[in-house]
Amino acid sequence: MRPIKVNKTVLTKKLQENRATHRQIFEEAVKGYRDVAIKQLEEHIERIRSNNKVIRVSVYITPPEDHTDDYDTALEMLNMCVDSVIEIDETTFRNYVRDDWEWKHSFILTNSAYSLSARRAKDDRDDD
């Protein structure tokens, strides 16, 4: 498909909305991640205190993903663009408008372990 011309203000607004949603999911996931990590560590501490034997303790919790910088870079580029109408290709349209980035599946999957908003987004994607 050939590139299309879009209004820079409309595109910027849509990208800002998508960034805000992304950031909200990430911040929610950070809180959930901390809760999960603290709970697991406290359980290990209790096992160590209540057991007279040496026990193996290992904790690995996948941290939340954050791609806010991708949005910030795109917004900075749009803000520096002097044209009011710009040309974008299909990939840029998918990223900026449809909020469908190459990392989106991984972002939703990882963060759904800690974020209700990400779980809802995952369920919506699974329904498609």
C-alpha positions as CSV (number, residue, x, y, z in Angstrom):
1,M,0.0,0.0,0.0
2,R,1.2,3.5,-0.8
3,P,1.9,6.0,2.0
4,I,-1.0,8.3,2.9
5,K,-1.1,11.9,4.0
6,V,-2.4,12.7,7.5
7,N,-3.0,15.7,9.6
8,K,-0.1,16.0,12.0
9,T,-2.3,17.4,14.8
10,V,-4.7,14.5,14.6
11,L,-1.9,11.9,14.4
12,T,-0.1,13.5,17.4
13,K,-3.3,13.4,19.4
14,K,-3.9,9.8,18.7
15,L,-0.3,8.9,19.5
16,Q,-0.5,10.8,22.8
17,E,-3.7,8.8,23.7
18,N,-2.0,5.5,22.9
19,R,1.1,6.6,24.9
20,A,-1.1,7.4,27.9
21,T,-2.8,4.0,27.8
22,H,0.5,2.3,27.4
23,R,2.0,4.2,30.4
24,Q,-1.1,3.5,32.5
25,I,-0.7,-0.3,31.9
26,F,3.0,-0.2,32.6
27,E,2.6,1.7,35.9
28,E,-0.2,-0.6,37.0
29,A,2.1,-3.6,36.1
30,V,4.9,-2.1,38.2
31,K,2.6,-2.0,41.3
32,G,1.5,-5.6,40.6
33,Y,5.1,-6.7,40.1
34,R,6.2,-5.2,43.4
35,D,3.3,-6.9,45.2
36,V,4.1,-10.3,43.6
37,A,7.9,-9.9,44.3
38,I,7.3,-8.9,48.0
39,K,4.9,-11.8,48.6
40,Q,7.3,-14.3,47.1
41,L,10.2,-13.0,49.1
42,E,8.2,-12.9,52.3
43,E,7.2,-16.5,51.8
44,H,10.8,-17.5,51.3
45,I,11.8,-15.6,54.4
46,E,9.1,-17.4,56.4
47,R,10.3,-20.8,55.1
48,I,13.9,-20.0,56.0
49,R,12.9,-18.9,59.5
50,S,10.6,-21.9,60.2
51,N,13.0,-24.6,58.8
52,N,16.1,-25.8,60.6
53,K,17.5,-27.1,57.3
54,V,19.3,-25.2,54.6
55,I,16.9,-24.7,51.8
56,R,17.4,-23.6,48.3
57,V,15.9,-20.2,47.6
58,S,15.5,-18.8,44.1
59,V,13.3,-16.1,42.9
60,Y,12.9,-14.9,39.3
61,I,10.0,-12.8,38.4
62,T,9.8,-11.3,34.9
63,P,9.7,-7.6,35.2
64,P,7.1,-5.5,33.4
65,E,7.9,-4.2,29.9
66,D,7.9,-0.5,29.1
67,H,8.1,1.0,25.6
68,T,7.2,4.5,26.5
69,D,10.4,5.7,24.9
70,D,9.1,4.5,21.5
71,Y,6.1,6.8,21.9
72,D,8.2,9.7,23.1
73,T,10.6,9.4,20.2
74,A,7.7,9.4,17.7
75,L,6.0,12.4,19.4
76,E,9.3,14.3,19.5
77,M,9.7,13.6,15.7
78,L,6.2,14.8,15.1
79,N,6.7,17.9,17.2
80,M,9.8,18.8,15.3
81,C,8.1,18.3,11.9
82,V,7.3,21.7,10.3
83,D,4.7,20.3,8.0
84,S,1.0,20.3,9.1
85,V,0.3,17.3,6.7
86,I,2.7,14.4,6.7
87,E,3.1,11.2,4.8
88,I,3.1,7.9,6.7
89,D,3.4,4.3,5.5
90,E,1.3,1.3,6.6
91,T,3.8,0.3,9.4
92,T,3.8,3.8,10.9
93,F,0.0,3.9,10.7
94,R,-0.2,0.5,12.5
95,N,2.1,1.8,15.2
96,Y,0.9,5.3,15.8
97,V,-2.8,5.0,15.0
98,R,-3.8,1.4,15.7
99,D,-1.2,1.1,18.5
100,D,0.0,-2.2,17.0
101,W,3.8,-2.3,17.4
102,E,6.1,-5.3,16.8
103,W,6.6,-5.6,20.6
104,K,2.9,-5.2,21.5
105,H,2.1,-8.9,22.0
106,S,5.0,-9.4,24.3
107,F,4.2,-6.2,26.2
108,I,0.6,-7.3,26.8
109,L,1.6,-10.9,27.7
110,T,4.3,-10.0,30.1
111,N,2.4,-7.2,31.8
112,S,-0.9,-9.2,32.0
113,A,0.7,-11.1,34.9
114,Y,0.5,-7.9,37.0
115,S,-2.0,-5.6,35.4
116,L,-5.8,-6.0,35.1
117,S,-5.7,-3.5,32.2
118,A,-3.2,-5.6,30.4
119,R,-5.2,-8.8,31.1
120,R,-8.2,-7.1,29.5
121,A,-6.2,-6.1,26.5
122,K,-4.8,-9.7,26.3
123,D,-8.4,-11.1,26.4
124,D,-9.5,-8.6,23.7
125,R,-6.6,-9.7,21.5
126,D,-7.4,-13.4,22.1
127,D,-10.9,-12.8,21.0
128,D,-9.8,-11.4,17.6
